[in-house]
C-alpha cells in the first residue's frame, strides 16, 4: 500500500509541476500539456473518493487534501489561464502572423505586401480569410504547404510507401525495424523518414517483427504528429478540434502494435492532432503517371482557415509537390470573405447540410441553404402528389430539418416525415441502379427516374454526371463504341449541368472545368465523325465544322485556364488537349 500511495503522491506533484510550468511559460507547447492535467486530476479525484473509507482515511487524508487543492483551486485557475492563452493565440491578427510565418518558412510568401488576404472574424463561424483588395476571377490568392501529410486511415485503400507514397508496387519492411513499408533503398534512407517516424517507432518497438504492419501505416498520422517542432505546433494552436470525430483511432492502432506505449503527454497530443486533422484536413493527390495516383490527407493551415460556402468564390487544386493552390472563380470585392466548398456543388440543401453536420460538425446557414429554391436551381424539388397538379414541392423552411414542404401551385402541405420517407425511398431506388451497366443506368434515368422526380432534382443531376463520366471512358463504352444518339445525350447532359452551375453562380469552378472538358471531347468526336461522312451536303458540313471548331477552341482555352498547374488534370488533359 505504501508504494501505491507513493505513486499517487508523485502523480499529484507532477500535476502541480505541470501547472507551474504552464503558468511561467510563454510557449504554447506548455499549454498543450493541460489536457493531461485535467484528465489526471479527474482520475485521482475518483480514486480518492473510493479510498476515503474508515480503514484508509488516516493514511490518505493528507494526500486527499492535496488533490482537493488541485481540483478546487489550481485546476479552475489553470482552465481560466488556458482560455486566456488560447484566445491570445486565435485572435485574428495573431493568427495572421502565424500563417504568414508558416508561408515564409516554405518560401511561399516573400513579401507580405503581396498578400491579398487578411484574417478576421467571420459571419459564418469563428475566423476566416478576407480580401484586402479587389480580386479578379482566375487570380491566384495563395499557395499553401501541408503542415502534415498522412495516408488515409481506411482498410479500403492500398498500402503505400511511407516516403514516396507509391501504392501499386512491391513493398518491403524498413530494415531498421520501424514496422513501416518502403519501396526502395532510397526511400528507406530518406532523411525525413529516418529522422521522424522511423526513429520514434523503433523506440516503441513494433510487434510485427521483421515484417511491416498495415496498422502502423494507418496510424502514421499520430506518429508524425510527435515530430512537429514548436513552430509547427504554434500553427496547430489556431485550429478547432472536434473530439467527437473519432480522435482515438490512430492512437489505438499505434498502442496495440507496439511493446512500449507512448507517454501520456504524447497520447494527449496525438489525439488533439487527430481531432484537428479530422476537422480541417484536405484530400490531396500524388500522381505517378496518368493511370496511377495515391490519395492522401493533408493539413493545410491557410486552406483550413477558409470557411465553407455552398456557392464559394474560390476553387482549389494541388501541384506535383502537394502544394495547395486557391484561385478566385469570380471577382471578389475588397472586404468580402474568401470561401471554398467542402462538398459537391450539385447536391441539394438537405443532403449538403446532413453531410456537413456529420463530417464537419456544423449546420450550414448560407444564403443558398436559406433559399427554398436554391437560387432558382430547384435541385431539391419533388413532384406534388396531388391529383392533376403539375406543381413541385419545396421546403417551407430549408434550415429546419423538420420543416413541412409546400406545393408551389396547389399549396398542398406535406409533413417532414413523409418527405423523409420519399427521399429515403428515392435514395434506395438509386442505389439499386447506380451499380448497373451505364447503358442500363441511362435507361433507368429516362424511363423511371424522370417520372419520379423533376428534371432539376439533384438525383437527376447526379445520374447525369455519372453517365457523362462513363460514356467515352469505360470498357465497351469508348468513343468508338458510342452511337451518335449517345454522343448527343452526353453533350446535352453536359449542357444541362453547366446551366445549373450558371444558375447557382459558381463561376469558373472545378466542376465547370470537368464538364467543359467532357463537352470538348464529345464535340471533338462528333466533328471527327462528321468529317468522315459522305452523306452530308458540303455547305452544311462546312457550317457545322466552323461553328463547332470555334466553340471547341473557346472551350479548350477555358479548360486550360481552370486546370493550370493541377496535378490531377495531367492524368486526362495531356492526351486530349
Backbone torsions as a table, in degrees:
resi	resn	phi	psi	omega
1	UNK	NA	-34.0	-178.7
2	UNK	-61.5	-42.4	178.7
3	UNK	-63.1	-37.5	-179.4
4	UNK	-63.6	-47.7	179.0
5	UNK	-64.7	-36.1	178.2
6	UNK	-61.9	-40.9	179.0
7	UNK	-64.9	-41.2	178.7
8	UNK	-63.8	-42.1	179.7
9	UNK	-61.8	-40.6	178.0
10	UNK	-61.9	-40.5	179.3
11	UNK	-63.2	-42.6	178.9
12	UNK	-62.1	-44.2	179.1
13	UNK	-61.6	-38.9	-179.7
14	UNK	-65.6	-34.3	177.2
15	UNK	-63.8	-46.8	179.7
16	UNK	-62.5	-38.6	179.8
17	UNK	-65.9	-39.3	178.1
18	UNK	-63.2	-42.2	178.7
19	UNK	-60.1	-45.9	-179.9
20	UNK	-62.7	-37.7	179.1
21	UNK	-63.0	-43.1	179.1
22	UNK	-65.6	-43.5	-173.4
23	UNK	-65.0	-27.7	-175.4
24	UNK	-106.0	0.7	-175.5
25	UNK	-100.9	145.8	175.1
26	UNK	-98.7	-4.9	-176.6
27	UNK	-90.2	139.9	177.3
28	UNK	-66.3	-19.9	180.0
29	UNK	-59.2	-29.8	177.9
30	UNK	-72.5	-33.7	-177.7
31	UNK	-65.9	-33.7	-177.3
32	UNK	-70.2	-1.2	175.6
33	UNK	-87.0	-14.0	-174.6
34	UNK	-63.7	-36.0	175.7
35	UNK	-54.5	-34.5	176.9
36	UNK	-63.3	-41.1	179.0
37	UNK	-61.7	-48.0	-176.9
38	UNK	-61.3	-47.7	-177.9
39	UNK	-64.9	-46.5	-177.6
40	UNK	-64.1	-40.5	-179.9
41	UNK	-64.5	-42.6	179.2
42	UNK	-61.9	-42.1	179.4
43	UNK	-64.8	-43.7	-179.7
44	UNK	-63.7	-38.0	179.1
45	UNK	-58.2	-45.1	-179.8
46	UNK	-65.9	-40.4	-179.8
47	UNK	-60.4	-45.8	-176.9
48	UNK	-71.7	-29.3	174.2
49	UNK	-61.1	-35.1	178.9
50	UNK	-76.6	-34.7	-175.3
51	UNK	-79.4	-14.8	-177.7
52	UNK	-79.2	57.0	173.4
53	UNK	-96.8	161.7	-179.3
54	UNK	-53.8	-34.5	-176.1
55	UNK	-67.2	-33.2	-173.8
56	UNK	-112.2	-1.0	-172.5
57	UNK	-56.9	-45.4	-176.3
58	UNK	-63.2	-36.5	-176.7
59	UNK	-78.4	-26.8	-172.7
60	UNK	-105.0	-7.9	-170.3
61	UNK	-62.2	-41.5	-177.9
62	UNK	-67.3	-40.4	178.4
63	UNK	-68.5	-37.5	178.7
64	UNK	-61.3	-42.2	179.9
65	UNK	-64.1	-35.5	178.2
66	UNK	-65.8	-39.0	177.3
67	UNK	-65.9	-38.7	177.7
68	UNK	-60.0	-39.1	177.9
69	UNK	-60.3	-43.0	-180.0
70	UNK	-63.6	-48.7	-173.3
71	UNK	-74.3	-33.6	-174.6
72	UNK	-93.6	-26.0	-174.5
73	UNK	-118.6	-57.3	-174.9
74	UNK	-65.6	-47.7	-174.6
75	UNK	-62.2	-47.9	177.8
76	UNK	-57.5	-41.2	177.7
77	UNK	-64.9	-37.5	179.2
78	UNK	-62.9	-44.4	-179.5
79	UNK	-64.6	-42.0	178.3
80	UNK	-63.6	-40.9	179.0
81	UNK	-63.5	-43.0	-179.9
82	UNK	-61.3	-41.9	-179.9
83	UNK	-59.5	-44.3	179.2
84	UNK	-63.6	-43.2	-178.5
85	UNK	-64.2	-44.4	-179.3
86	UNK	-65.8	-41.6	179.2
87	UNK	-61.0	-35.2	179.3
88	UNK	-69.7	-30.8	179.8
89	UNK	-75.9	-39.5	-173.8
90	UNK	-91.2	-2.4	176.0
91	UNK	-57.5	132.9	-169.3
92	UNK	-47.3	-46.7	-176.6
93	UNK	-64.6	-36.5	178.2
94	UNK	-72.7	-35.0	174.7
95	UNK	-61.0	-42.3	179.8
96	UNK	-60.8	-41.5	178.2
97	UNK	-62.5	-44.7	179.7
98	UNK	-60.7	-44.3	-178.3
99	UNK	-66.6	-42.3	-179.7
100	UNK	-66.8	-37.0	175.6
101	UNK	-64.4	-38.7	176.8
102	UNK	-60.1	-46.6	-179.8
103	UNK	-66.2	-38.7	179.7
104	UNK	-64.2	-39.1	179.9
105	UNK	-60.5	-29.0	-179.1
106	UNK	-104.1	15.7	176.5
107	UNK	56.1	39.8	178.6
108	UNK	-109.2	0.6	176.3
109	UNK	-149.9	97.4	-177.7
110	UNK	-85.1	-28.2	-177.3
111	UNK	-137.3	116.9	-177.1
112	UNK	-60.4	-26.5	179.9
113	UNK	-68.1	-17.1	178.7
114	UNK	-76.7	-20.0	-177.3
115	UNK	-66.9	131.4	179.7
116	UNK	-102.9	20.2	-176.3
117	UNK	-135.7	159.0	172.1
118	UNK	-143.5	164.6	179.5
119	UNK	-100.3	134.6	178.5
120	UNK	-150.0	178.8	177.4
121	UNK	-80.0	134.0	-173.9
122	UNK	-97.6	148.5	174.0
123	UNK	-75.3	-17.2	177.3
124	UNK	-74.7	-63.5	-179.6
125	UNK	-175.1	131.7	175.2
126	UNK	64.6	-131.9	-177.1
127	UNK	-106.9	167.9	178.2
128	UNK	-161.5	176.2	175.9
129	UNK	-97.7	141.2	-179.2
130	UNK	-130.3	145.8	179.3
131	UNK	-72.3	133.0	177.4
132	UNK	-92.2	-9.6	176.8
133	UNK	-152.9	173.4	175.9
134	UNK	-67.2	133.2	-179.2
135	UNK	-115.1	131.4	-178.0
136	UNK	-82.2	153.6	173.5
137	UNK	-60.0	134.3	-178.7
138	UNK	87.3	-3.9	-178.5
139	UNK	-80.0	137.0	176.2
140	UNK	-72.9	124.6	-177.8
141	UNK	-91.2	-45.8	174.5
142	UNK	-163.1	161.9	171.1
143	UNK	-120.0	134.6	-175.1
144	UNK	-123.3	152.5	176.6
145	UNK	-111.6	141.4	-178.4
146	UNK	-68.5	133.2	173.3
147	UNK	-75.2	-36.8	177.9
148	UNK	-142.1	139.2	171.2
149	UNK	-122.1	141.3	-177.2
150	UNK	-151.5	147.4	170.6
151	UNK	-61.0	156.7	177.9
152	UNK	-73.5	134.5	-176.4
153	UNK	-85.5	76.7	179.8
154	UNK	-155.1	142.3	-179.7
155	UNK	-71.0	-17.0	-176.4
156	UNK	-76.8	-12.7	179.7
157	UNK	-93.7	144.9	-179.5
158	UNK	-67.0	147.8	173.8
159	UNK	-63.8	155.2	-175.7
160	UNK	-144.0	164.3	175.2
161	UNK	-72.3	131.4	-175.4
162	UNK	-73.9	-10.1	-177.9
163	UNK	-100.5	-52.8	-177.5
164	UNK	-104.3	-9.5	175.8
165	UNK	72.0	18.0	172.4
166	UNK	-65.6	140.7	-176.5
167	UNK	-128.8	-0.3	177.0
168	UNK	-126.2	61.0	-178.0
169	UNK	-154.6	162.7	176.9
170	UNK	-62.4	137.0	178.5
171	UNK	-120.5	145.4	176.3
172	UNK	-136.6	156.4	-177.4
173	UNK	-70.4	143.1	175.3
174	UNK	-58.6	128.7	-176.2
175	UNK	-65.1	-16.9	-178.2
176	UNK	-80.1	-8.1	173.4
177	UNK	90.2	26.4	-179.9
178	UNK	-85.3	-11.1	177.6
179	UNK	82.5	11.1	-179.8
180	UNK	-108.6	151.8	-178.3
181	UNK	-87.6	142.3	173.1
182	UNK	-132.5	164.6	-176.4
183	UNK	-110.2	-10.3	-177.4
184	UNK	-159.8	168.1	176.9
185	UNK	-65.6	-35.2	179.0
186	UNK	-61.1	-44.6	-179.9
187	UNK	-68.5	-37.5	178.8
188	UNK	-64.0	-35.7	-176.8
189	UNK	-92.3	2.8	-179.0
190	UNK	-62.0	136.7	-175.1
191	UNK	-60.0	-39.7	-178.2
192	UNK	-61.0	-41.6	179.7
193	UNK	-70.6	-47.3	-174.9
194	UNK	-64.5	-43.4	-172.8
195	UNK	-80.1	-15.5	-174.2
196	UNK	-113.2	-94.7	-172.6
197	UNK	-65.7	-33.9	-177.4
198	UNK	-65.0	-49.7	-178.8
199	UNK	-62.9	-43.7	-177.7
200	UNK	-65.8	-45.1	-177.9
201	UNK	-66.5	-34.1	178.4
202	UNK	-62.3	-34.9	177.4
203	UNK	-65.8	-32.1	-179.9
204	UNK	-81.6	-13.2	178.5
205	UNK	59.2	83.7	177.7
206	UNK	-58.2	147.0	-177.5
207	UNK	-91.4	2.9	-176.2
208	UNK	-81.9	-1.3	176.8
209	UNK	69.7	-129.1	-176.4
210	UNK	-90.5	3.8	178.4
211	UNK	-101.4	179.1	172.7
212	UNK	-105.3	156.9	-172.6
213	UNK	-113.7	125.9	175.7
214	UNK	-65.3	-35.4	179.2
215	UNK	-64.1	-41.9	178.2
216	UNK	-66.5	-35.3	176.4
217	UNK	-63.1	-41.5	179.0
218	UNK	-70.0	-21.8	179.6
219	UNK	-93.7	10.6	-172.5
220	UNK	-61.0	-32.1	178.2
221	UNK	-56.6	-47.7	-178.5
222	UNK	-61.7	-39.6	-179.0
223	UNK	-67.8	-44.9	-178.6
224	UNK	-67.5	-26.4	179.0
225	UNK	-60.0	-37.6	-177.0
226	UNK	-64.2	-28.7	-176.3
227	UNK	-80.4	-4.1	179.6
228	UNK	-65.9	133.8	178.8
229	UNK	-84.9	173.2	-174.5
230	UNK	-57.3	-41.2	-179.6
231	UNK	-61.8	-38.6	178.6
232	UNK	-71.8	-35.6	177.8
233	UNK	-67.8	-30.9	175.1
234	UNK	-63.1	-35.2	177.3
235	UNK	-67.0	-41.0	178.1
236	UNK	-57.9	-32.4	-173.3
237	UNK	-64.3	-15.3	-176.4
238	UNK	-88.4	-3.1	-172.9
239	UNK	-103.5	156.6	174.3
240	UNK	-78.8	149.7	177.1
241	UNK	-131.7	113.8	178.6
242	UNK	-96.4	106.5	-174.7
243	UNK	-66.1	-17.2	-177.9
244	UNK	-84.4	3.5	-178.6
245	UNK	-99.3	51.3	171.5
246	UNK	54.8	59.4	-174.4
247	UNK	-81.6	-12.0	-174.6
248	UNK	-102.3	5.7	-174.9
249	UNK	-62.8	-54.0	-179.0
250	UNK	-63.5	-39.8	-179.2
251	UNK	-64.0	-41.3	178.6
252	UNK	-63.5	-42.2	177.6
253	UNK	-61.9	-41.8	-179.9
254	UNK	-64.5	-50.0	-175.7
255	UNK	-62.6	-33.3	-176.8
256	UNK	-83.0	-0.7	-177.6
257	UNK	-126.1	17.6	175.8
258	UNK	-135.2	155.5	179.0
259	UNK	-78.9	-41.7	-176.9
260	UNK	-102.2	111.9	-177.7
261	UNK	-66.4	145.9	174.5
262	UNK	-60.7	157.8	177.2
263	UNK	-65.6	154.8	-179.0
264	UNK	-57.6	-41.8	179.0
265	UNK	-60.5	-40.7	179.6
266	UNK	-67.1	-40.3	179.2
267	UNK	-62.7	-44.7	178.0
268	UNK	-58.0	-43.9	-178.7
269	UNK	-67.3	-41.5	177.7
270	UNK	-58.5	-43.1	-178.9
271	UNK	-67.7	-36.8	177.0
272	UNK	-64.0	-45.0	179.2
273	UNK	-63.4	-40.5	178.5
274	UNK	-61.0	-41.8	177.8
275	UNK	-63.8	-42.9	177.3
276	UNK	-63.1	-42.2	-178.7
277	UNK	-64.0	-46.0	-179.1
278	UNK	-63.1	-30.9	-178.4
279	UNK	-83.2	-34.1	-166.5
280	UNK	-121.4	-2.3	-172.8
281	UNK	-77.3	160.9	177.6
282	UNK	-118.1	153.7	167.5
283	UNK	-82.9	128.2	175.4
284	UNK	-125.1	163.1	-170.7
285	UNK	-125.0	137.6	168.6
286	UNK	-111.0	117.6	-177.2
287	UNK	-99.8	128.2	177.0
288	UNK	-97.7	-44.7	170.0
289	UNK	-153.8	-177.0	-170.7
290	UNK	-66.0	-17.7	-178.7
291	UNK	-106.9	-4.1	-175.7
292	UNK	-134.3	124.4	174.9
293	UNK	-147.8	160.4	-177.3
294	UNK	-119.6	134.4	177.9
295	UNK	-93.8	126.5	178.4
296	UNK	-124.8	169.4	170.3
297	UNK	-111.5	138.6	179.7
298	UNK	-135.8	144.6	174.6
299	UNK	-101.2	110.1	-179.5
300	UNK	-108.0	108.3	-173.0
301	UNK	-56.2	-44.6	179.4
302	UNK	-67.2	-47.1	-179.2
303	UNK	-62.0	-37.8	-177.6
304	UNK	-68.0	-20.6	180.0
305	UNK	-83.6	-11.1	177.1
306	UNK	-74.4	126.6	177.3
307	UNK	-79.5	157.0	-179.5
308	UNK	-79.3	143.3	167.2
309	UNK	-140.2	141.2	-178.7
310	UNK	-73.7	-14.6	166.4
311	UNK	-130.5	84.4	-173.1
312	UNK	-75.1	165.9	176.3
313	UNK	-105.8	12.0	175.9
314	UNK	-136.8	163.9	166.4
315	UNK	-126.4	165.5	178.6
316	UNK	-142.8	155.4	175.3
317	UNK	-154.2	178.4	-177.0
318	UNK	-125.0	147.9	174.2
319	UNK	-97.3	-172.5	-174.7
320	UNK	-69.0	-15.3	177.7
321	UNK	-99.4	13.7	-178.2
322	UNK	63.0	25.2	170.5
323	UNK	-74.8	142.5	177.8
324	UNK	-94.4	124.5	176.8
325	UNK	-106.6	129.6	176.6
326	UNK	-118.0	124.6	-170.6
327	UNK	-129.9	141.8	178.8
328	UNK	-71.1	132.8	177.9
329	UNK	-94.7	-10.7	177.8
330	UNK	-156.0	168.1	177.6
331	UNK	-60.2	136.0	178.2
332	UNK	-117.2	125.6	-177.3
333	UNK	-80.4	151.5	175.1
334	UNK	-56.3	132.0	-179.0
335	UNK	92.1	-13.6	-179.7
336	UNK	-77.9	143.7	178.0
337	UNK	-72.1	140.1	177.5
338	UNK	-91.3	124.5	-173.1
339	UNK	-128.7	163.0	171.6
340	UNK	-138.4	168.6	176.7
341	UNK	-105.8	143.2	177.6
342	UNK	-96.0	-7.4	-171.4
343	UNK	-139.5	-177.2	-176.5
344	UNK	-72.2	131.1	-179.2
345	UNK	-66.5	-22.7	-175.5
346	UNK	-96.3	6.4	172.4
347	UNK	-77.6	155.6	177.4
348	UNK	-85.8	172.2	-174.0
349	UNK	-59.3	-45.8	-177.7
350	UNK	-58.8	-47.3	-178.7
351	UNK	-68.1	-43.5	-179.8
352	UNK	-58.4	-47.0	-176.6
353	UNK	-68.1	-35.0	177.2
354	UNK	-64.2	-47.8	-177.9
355	UNK	-65.5	-42.6	179.1
356	UNK	-64.0	-36.9	179.3
357	UNK	-64.7	-40.4	-177.4
358	UNK	-77.6	-45.3	-172.1
359	UNK	-90.5	-27.9	-175.8
360	UNK	-120.6	-1.3	172.5
361	UNK	66.1	31.8	173.3
362	UNK	-150.1	157.2	177.5
363	UNK	-106.8	117.8	-175.9
364	UNK	-68.8	139.0	178.5
365	UNK	-130.7	32.2	-178.0
366	UNK	-69.7	173.9	-175.6
367	UNK	-64.9	-33.2	177.3
368	UNK	-67.4	-45.3	179.2
369	UNK	-64.2	-29.9	-177.8
370	UNK	-78.9	-15.8	-177.4
371	UNK	-93.2	118.1	-179.8
372	UNK	-57.1	-28.4	-178.4
373	UNK	-93.1	-3.5	-175.2
374	UNK	51.9	58.4	179.7
375	UNK	62.2	22.4	179.7
376	UNK	90.5	1.3	179.4
377	UNK	-75.3	-26.7	179.2
378	UNK	56.6	35.7	179.2
379	UNK	-64.5	-25.1	-177.9
380	UNK	-96.6	2.9	-172.7
381	UNK	-67.2	142.5	173.7
382	UNK	-125.0	153.9	177.7
383	UNK	-70.6	141.6	173.1
384	UNK	-72.5	136.7	-176.9
385	UNK	-91.5	-2.5	-179.3
386	UNK	-67.4	144.9	-179.0
387	UNK	-59.2	134.5	174.1
388	UNK	61.6	20.6	178.0
389	UNK	-106.1	130.8	179.6
390	UNK	-103.7	15.6	-177.5
391	UNK	-79.5	178.3	178.6
392	UNK	-124.7	150.2	178.1
393	UNK	-91.6	135.3	176.1
394	UNK	-136.2	151.1	-178.6
395	UNK	-67.9	139.4	175.6
396	UNK	-69.7	-40.1	178.1
397	UNK	-134.9	92.1	-174.6
398	UNK	-63.2	-16.8	179.1
399	UNK	-86.5	-3.0	178.9
400	UNK	-111.4	115.1	-177.8
401	UNK	-62.9	-21.1	-179.4
402	UNK	-102.3	16.9	-178.5
403	UNK	-69.6	145.1	171.0
404	UNK	-74.2	160.6	176.6
405	UNK	-115.1	149.0	-176.8
406	UNK	-132.1	141.8	177.2
407	UNK	-72.5	137.5	-178.3
408	UNK	-78.9	-3.3	178.9
409	UNK	-115.0	-56.6	-175.6
410	UNK	-95.2	-2.7	179.0
411	UNK	62.0	20.5	173.7
412	UNK	-61.5	135.9	179.2
413	UNK	-101.9	130.5	176.8
414	UNK	-117.6	128.9	-178.9
415	UNK	-69.2	157.5	-176.4
416	UNK	-61.9	-35.6	180.0
417	UNK	-60.0	-41.2	179.0
418	UNK	-66.9	-39.6	178.5
419	UNK	-63.2	-44.5	178.4
420	UNK	-60.0	-40.3	179.6
421	UNK	-65.5	-43.0	178.9
422	UNK	-62.9	-46.9	-179.2
423	UNK	-63.5	-40.4	178.5
424	UNK	-63.0	-42.6	178.5
425	UNK	-63.8	-42.3	178.2
426	UNK	-63.6	-40.2	178.7
427	UNK	-63.1	-40.3	178.7
428	UNK	-64.4	-43.2	178.6
429	UNK	-62.2	-40.7	179.5
430	UNK	-63.5	-44.7	-179.5
431	UNK	-63.0	-31.6	178.4
432	UNK	-68.4	-24.7	-173.1
433	UNK	-109.3	-20.5	-171.7
434	UNK	-67.6	-23.3	-178.4
435	UNK	-90.0	0.3	-178.7
436	UNK	-75.9	176.1	176.6
437	UNK	-61.6	141.8	-177.2
438	UNK	-52.7	-34.7	178.5
439	UNK	-68.9	-33.7	175.8
440	UNK	-70.2	-35.9	177.0
441	UNK	-63.0	-41.1	178.0
442	UNK	-62.4	-42.3	177.9
443	UNK	-62.5	-41.5	177.3
444	UNK	-59.3	-44.1	179.8
445	UNK	-62.2	-44.9	-174.1
446	UNK	-73.1	-36.7	-171.3
447	UNK	-103.3	-20.9	-176.8
448	UNK	-119.9	-59.6	-174.4
449	UNK	-62.2	-35.7	-179.2
450	UNK	-65.3	-20.6	176.6
451	UNK	-85.7	-30.3	-174.0
452	UNK	-82.7	-34.5	-176.1
453	UNK	-133.2	156.3	177.1
454	UNK	-63.8	157.4	179.8
455	UNK	-57.9	-26.1	-177.3
456	UNK	-83.3	-11.2	-173.3
457	UNK	-60.6	145.4	-176.1
458	UNK	-62.1	-27.1	176.9
459	UNK	-66.1	-38.3	174.9
460	UNK	-62.7	-43.8	179.4
461	UNK	-62.6	-40.0	-179.5
462	UNK	-64.0	-45.4	179.5
463	UNK	-66.8	-40.9	178.9
464	UNK	-60.4	-42.0	-179.8
465	UNK	-65.4	-37.1	177.4
466	UNK	-62.9	-45.4	-179.5
467	UNK	-64.3	-41.7	176.0
468	UNK	-56.6	-42.3	-177.8
469	UNK	-69.5	-33.0	-178.7
470	UNK	-78.7	-47.5	-172.1
471	UNK	-66.0	121.4	-179.9
472	UNK	95.9	-5.1	-173.5
473	UNK	-126.9	-31.0	-173.4
474	UNK	-94.6	162.3	-178.9
475	UNK	-56.7	135.9	-176.6
476	UNK	64.6	8.6	173.5
477	UNK	-132.3	31.5	174.9
478	UNK	-71.4	171.8	-173.5
479	UNK	-53.5	-42.3	-177.6
480	UNK	-70.2	-16.7	-179.2
481	UNK	-87.1	-18.7	-175.6
482	UNK	-79.6	141.4	174.1
483	UNK	-78.1	165.0	176.5
484	UNK	-59.7	-37.8	179.8
485	UNK	-64.3	-39.6	179.4
486	UNK	-68.3	-36.6	174.6
487	UNK	-61.9	-42.2	179.8
488	UNK	-64.9	-37.7	178.0
489	UNK	-64.5	-45.2	179.4
490	UNK	-61.1	-43.0	179.3
491	UNK	-61.5	-44.0	-178.8
492	UNK	-68.2	-35.7	177.5
493	UNK	-65.1	-40.6	176.2
494	UNK	-59.2	-44.7	-179.9
495	UNK	-63.5	-40.3	179.4
496	UNK	-59.7	-48.6	-176.3
497	UNK	-71.4	-35.4	175.3
498	UNK	-62.4	-36.3	177.8
499	UNK	-63.9	-41.0	178.0
500	UNK	-62.7	-44.6	178.9
501	UNK	-61.1	-37.6	177.6
502	UNK	-65.9	-41.8	178.5
503	UNK	-61.0	-41.3	-179.6
504	UNK	-71.7	-20.3	-178.7
505	UNK	80.3	38.5	-174.7
506	UNK	-81.9	-6.9	175.6
507	UNK	62.1	-146.0	-176.7
508	UNK	-86.8	55.9	-177.7
509	UNK	-76.1	166.7	-177.2
510	UNK	-64.7	-38.5	179.5
511	UNK	-63.8	-35.5	174.9
512	UNK	-61.2	-43.4	178.7
513	UNK	-59.8	-43.1	179.5
514	UNK	-64.2	-42.7	179.6
515	UNK	-68.2	-39.2	176.6
516	UNK	-62.4	-39.2	178.4
517	UNK	-63.3	-44.5	178.6
518	UNK	-64.0	-39.5	178.2
519	UNK	-66.1	-40.4	177.8
520	UNK	-60.0	-48.2	-179.1
521	UNK	-64.6	-38.6	179.7
522	UNK	-65.5	-45.9	179.0
523	UNK	-64.3	-36.9	177.9
524	UNK	-61.4	-41.7	177.9
525	UNK	-69.0	-39.4	177.4
526	UNK	-62.5	-41.6	176.9
527	UNK	-61.5	-43.9	-179.8
528	UNK	-59.3	-41.6	-178.9
529	UNK	-68.9	-41.4	-179.8
530	UNK	-65.5	-36.0	-179.1
531	UNK	-66.3	-26.2	-177.8
532	UNK	-92.8	6.6	-176.6
533	UNK	-103.6	151.9	179.5
534	UNK	-111.3	0.1	-173.6
535	UNK	-97.8	16.5	176.4
536	UNK	-114.7	142.6	175.8
537	UNK	-64.4	142.6	-173.0
538	UNK	-58.1	-42.3	-177.3
539	UNK	-67.2	-34.8	178.0
540	UNK	-67.1	-40.5	179.3
541	UNK	-65.7	-41.6	179.7
542	UNK	-62.2	-43.3	179.5
543	UNK	-63.5	-44.7	-179.9
544	UNK	-60.7	-46.5	-178.6
545	UNK	-62.7	-43.1	-178.1
546	UNK	-62.3	-45.1	-178.9
547	UNK	-64.1	-47.7	-173.1
548	UNK	-77.1	-34.1	177.3
549	UNK	-64.4	-43.0	178.6
550	UNK	-64.4	-44.2	178.3
551	UNK	-62.6	-42.2	-177.0
552	UNK	-67.6	-35.5	176.6
553	UNK	-64.1	-38.3	177.0
554	UNK	-66.0	-42.9	177.0
555	UNK	-59.3	-45.3	-176.7
556	UNK	-61.3	-41.9	179.8
557	UNK	-61.9	-41.8	179.9
558	UNK	-69.8	-38.2	178.4
559	UNK	-60.0	-48.2	-178.9
560	UNK	-62.8	-38.3	178.9
561	UNK	-64.0	-42.3	-178.3
562	UNK	-69.7	-37.5	-172.6
563	UNK	-101.4	13.9	179.0
564	UNK	-58.5	128.9	179.6
565	UNK	69.7	5.3	-179.2
566	UNK	-80.8	113.7	-174.8
567	UNK	-64.8	-33.0	179.7
568	UNK	-69.4	-35.6	-179.0
569	UNK	-62.9	-26.1	179.3
570	UNK	-64.3	-18.6	179.9
571	UNK	-75.1	-15.7	179.7
572	UNK	-132.6	-18.7	-175.4
573	UNK	-78.7	-36.6	-171.2
574	UNK	-58.5	-37.8	-176.1
575	UNK	-79.3	-19.4	-170.5
576	UNK	-119.8	-17.2	-176.3
577	UNK	-113.5	NA	NA
